[in-house]
């Protein structure tokens, strides 16, 4: 080796310099060559791959749109089918009520007082008017007795038309007399003042109902009074001897339903209704490949010349179909069918494939335009980038050569030592330690110190990880056990009291964490008194769970000793306040139901308002007076109140986790939505009512994280007669 000033010629330092210099030159040469080649090829490659990218993007977009259409069409069609089916169900209920009351009146004709009746009056047009219509040749005096009996239906007919927002309902006797409520009484009066004869037995719906022997929905026909296309719901009524007493009926006008369908489909697509005979009943348009006509002219779509459409109709009349492509005429549609249970018809939904794929075609056009602009931009910038790259390479070469000469001497030896010590590390020797050879006063020393520090911290970290892992496993096991214990303390047997038929009760609790602070309970104080409790402890997690268990035990123990709800809360508050160093509190609603009479005695300690449902009504919030929370103040007194429950009444109580459930936008579920969920199916059993509310909460919050326990309890009072009947 030779020294020239401070540079060692032939030594490791010069080798480092030479190596760096040669490497830089080689890298530069390769880089320049590759840059020039790549620059030429990249444009070609971009143009070649753009078509593949476009195909991939548009293909993926088409799949996404197809999936979105399938999901949205399926959900929307099911909802629309439910809405239309509810309309038919409502009309059928009204017809059944008229038919059943008529049967009772005619079966007791001898003792039923005769009500007055009227003939058609043109001056009453526009208002709901009940009048008697006679067939040709029928003498009113000959059927006066029967007409006087069925005239007692007048108030019911008016009430049903008002309640169900319909403008007609009637009952027809085989003798040629019809008692009808409608809003066009003038249609039954001729210009000369005589009355238009009407024989219901000649009408298609009358014959169809009698032949079927049960409630039926007719095909599409023109209304005898107004000329509007309609479907008639009719039900025959028979006496105890099997003789026909008459037929009850009501019209459902298709233009009203068609307008509802048109409004529901303003966003695109179309809905149609097909009856059990394959006839098109409702369509959103008056023209097109297939149109709505009356029964005599209607086409059975199951025999349509369009095979896809015929298969869809056949499948939809048997059950809900999948979303499929259907070709009819010159167009192809996404289509799905959903049956309607009440009437046995089906709802068809269709969306034009061409309209659905319009975004894909627009995407293709936009993508091609953007891609072409990008290629032109790349070519322009690439030219200016070459000049800049040559300057950068030259500067990099000079700086690298200078730097390699300056640092070569200082980095080689200590780096080799560091490398050797690191390679000697093993499972039994995990720590890298500082040595004098690394103390160079520069980055090499800092690097060595960093290695030493990291090595030491790594050893400590591994020990800490082992300890933390063991502790987490222990805590996890204990939380799991706590969850099981808490769940076991709450009533969870369904049905809760299998031997009791005079009431039905169930509760549920979903904690926000592994364990929760809410609880519910129900128990028989004695054979004639049912105790019900729901409570919400302040705080969350393990402390709240422990306080919850203690509170539950105290409340149940005090309740089993006897006493009214207010006395139970007073004694519980005294017991909790006597040793409440954690200063926690609990809100409580408690009720004791006397099963033999239906008298419910309640008391509220700062809890949510209860919700009650009358046997013939909907769920309503009961704003009772609240006392102070349990555990909040010694000597607190609590009031109680009584509610008289009739057989069929229901009670729903809950914690604030239900109305305070929040979605991703921090909006509360709220009491109004809870009441709506309860009244969506108010006649369901308690277990299904809890499911309905929980489903509504889940659909509202979706994936948003919840921070409060969600606890509910529902009880249906069936009364002592229910137990006797079951027995």
Buried (B, 14 or more C-beta within 10 A) or exposed (E): EEEEEEBBEEBBBBEBBEEBBEEBEEBBEEBBEEBEEEBEEBBEEBEEEBEEEBEEBBEEBBEEBBEEBBEBBBEBBBEBBBBBBEBBBBBBBBBBBBBEBBBEBBBEBEEBEBBEBEEBBBEBBEEBBBBBBBBEEBEEEEBEEBBBBBBBBBEBBBEBBEEBEBBBBBBBBBBBBBBBBBBBBBBBBEEEEEBEBBBBBEBEBBBBBBEEEEBBBBBBBEBBBBEEBBBBBBBBBBEEEEEBBBBBBBBBBBEBBBEBBBEBBEEEBBBBBBBEBBBBBBBBEEEEEBEBEEBEEBBEBBEBEBEBBBBBBBBBBEEBBEBBEBBBEEBBBBBBBBBBEBBBBBBBBBBBBEEBBEBBEEBBEEBEEEBEEEBEEBEEEBEEBEEEEEEEBEEEBEEBBEEBBEBBBBBBBBBEBBEEBEEEEEEEEEEBEBEEBBEBEEEBBEBBEEBBEEBBEEEEEEEEEEEEEEEEEEEEEEBEEBBEEBEEBBBEEEBBBEEBBBBBBBBBBBBBBBBBBBBBBBBBBEEEBBBBBBBBBBBBBBBBBBBBBBBBEBBBEBBBEEBBBBBBBBBBBBBBBEEBEEEBBBBBBBBBBBBEEBBBBBBBBBBBBBBBBBBEEEBEBBEBEBBBBBBBEEEBEBBBBEBEBEBBBBBBBBBBBBBBBBBEEEEEBBBEBBBBBBBBEBEBBBBEBBBBBBEBBEEBBEEBEBEBBBBBBBBBBBBBEBBEEEE
